Amino acid sequence: MTVVVTVRETPEGTLVAAADNDCLGETYEDGAVSLTVEESFYAGDGAEELEPEAAVERVRDGDTANLVGEACVEAALAAGVVDESGVLEVDGTLHAQVVWL
């Protein structure tokens, strides 16, 4: 499984968006929570396809990150970038956000 990663500069700093390829274009819903994995956000200009561990290295370079999918989030957990308590499961799909302070 590969992960698509896009890195953008924003007024708040560097944002890394990473998602498992099979999540692109999908919408996941669980009660009032809805998560749409928009290709324009996750696979936008300059996107790279990487192995999950390499995607986590990109996350380490950012100020914030948005992660979707089992391979992506599990790699971030294994690397200690994300704590298990910060992972949401939405309609069977893992999602985490990272903010470096």
N, C-alpha and C positions, 0 to 999 in steps of 0.2 A: 504494500500500500504506500503510495506517495502522498505528500502533503503539498498543497499549493500555498505559497507564501508571498504576500505583498508587503512592502515596506514603504511608508509614506511619512513625509515631514508635515506636521501640523503645528499650529500656533502653540499647542501644549507640549510639543516634543515629537519624538519618533514613535509612530504607531505601527505595530506589526500585526497583520491579519493572517491567520493560518487556519486551513481547513483540510480535512481529508478530501481527496478528489471525489469520492462517491457522495459527499454531502453537498457539493456545489449545486445550486438551483433548487434545493429541497427546502420545504418549510416543515418545521416540527412544532407541534402544539401539545400543551399539557394544561388543561384548564384555562386560566387567564393568561398563561405564558405562551408566547408565540415567538419562534426563532426562525427567521428566513435567512438562508445562507446565499446571499446575492453574489453572483459571479462577478459583478462590477466592483464589489468591495474586496472580496477574497482573491480574485484572479484578475485584478486590474492591470494597468500598464506596469510593466517591469516585473510581473509575477514570475516566480521560479517554482519548478517542481522539484521537491527535495525528499529525501528519506526523513522520517519523523525526527530522528536524532539531530540531523542537520537543521531542520526547521526550528528546533529548540534553541540552537545556537543563535539563530536570527532573533528569536524572542529575547535572549539575553542582551542583545544589542539595542533593544528598544526601550522607551520610557513606559509604554503601555502596550498591551497585546490582547487580542481577541482570538480565542482558540475554539475550534469546533471539530468534533469527531473523535472516535475512540483512539486511533493511532496517534493523532496529534496530542491529545490530552494525556494519554497514558505515557507518552514519551516525556512530556513536561512534568508529570508526577514523578517518574523514575529519576529524572535529573534534579529534582528538588526545586523546580521553578514554580510549581503550583502545589499547594497543600490540598489534600483530599477534602478538607472541610469547605474549600472554595469551589468545588466542582459541582455543577448542576447537571441533572439528567433531565432532558426535555424530550419526551416521546421516544425514549430509548437512545437518545444521542447525547454524548457528553459535551459540555460547554464550560469554558473557564475564561475569566478575564484576569489580566495581570497588570498591576500598577506598581512600578518601582518608586519608592519614596526615598 
